[in-house]
Amino acid sequence: MTTLSPYPAVIIKKPQKTAVPIVVSSPHSGEKYFPDFLETTRLSLRELQQTEDRFVDRLFERAPEMGGTLLTTEFPRVWCDVNRDCRELDSGMFRPALLNEGLLRSAKVRAGFGVIPRCASQSRPIYTHCLPAEEVHRRLQLGWLPYHEALNQLLEGLRQQFGVVILLEAHSMPRLPQARACDMVIGDVHGKSCSPDLTEAVEHYLLQLGYEVRRNVPYAGGYITSHYGHPAEGIHAFQLEICRSRYLNAATLQPSRGFQQVQNDMSGLLETLACFAEERLYSAISSQVSSLS
C-alpha cells in the first residue's frame, strides 16, 4: 500500500500477482474526518457518514488479489469531492469570495455539491460559516490533485503496457424512488466513455445474477468517468452505482447480511472485466498479425 500524502491520504492498493489492465476507483468511500473539519460543520458525525459511499472500497477489496488496482481515499467526499472538476467551486461559500472567472458554475455547484461541497444530501448545509479562501488551495493540493495524479498515472501506465485498460468507477446509491426496483445503475455517459460491448458484458453478468439493472438513468457517469473514458484511445471507463440496501444496514451503517454476497459478485465482475480485456488484447494482436501476413 502506497500513500501519496500523509494527511490526508490517497491510497493505492496494487496488484498482488501478475497485473491485469483494471483499475477500480472508489473516490467516495473515505471515512476519516479531521478535527479541524468537524469544528466547522453543523452536521453530526452520523449525518456526515450518510454521505459516504460507505464500504464500497471493501466490496472491491479483492481487486489486488486478482491482479487489479484499487484506488481510494481516507478523506470523505464532504471534505473534497474528487469526482468533480477542480473548477466546480461555489465562490459565495468562501471569504473573501472567489473570483468567478475560471470557475465552472455547473448544476452540481448550484445544488451545493461542488468539489468542496456546501451541502450534504437532502440539501443540508455543511458549515456554520463561510470558509477562508485559502482552504480551496489546501484541499485541492492535499486531496484532489494527488487522487487525479495517481489515477492518471495508473491508467496511462496500464494503457502503455497492455494497449487497453478498464476503469471501474465504483459508487453507492440510495433506493431509487421509481416504482420498479433497481439494484445497479451502469453509467457509460450514454455510450461515450467505453465500448458498447463492455457495457453489454457488465449488464449481462449482473442480470444473470438476478440484479435489477439500469443504464445511465439516473446516473450516466460523473467527472471521472467522462474525463478519463476514451475508448478510441484504449481507456474504457464506466460507473457502477450499487444500491446500499443490498449490502448496508441503514440503521447501524454497518455491513448487512447481504454484504458478503455482493462482495463475491463484484469479484466475479472483475473476472468478467479481465476476460473482456484479454479478448480485446487478443483481437488487437490478431489484427496486427493479419496485417503483416
Secondary structure, DSSP 8 states (H G I E B T S, - for coil): -EES-SSS-EEEE--SSS--SEEEEETT------HHHHTTB-S-HHHHHTTS-TTHHHHTTTTGGGT-EEEEESS-TTT--TTS-TT---GGGEES----TT----HHHHTT-SSS-SB-GGG-B-BSS-EETHHHHHHIIIIIHHHHHHHHHHHHHHHHHHS-EEEEEEEEE---SSSS--SEEEE-TTTTSS-HHHHHHHHHHHHHTT--EEESSS----HHHHHH-BGGGTEEEEEEEEEGGGTEETTTTEE-TTHHHHHHHHHHHHHHHHHHHHHHHHHHHHHHHHHH-
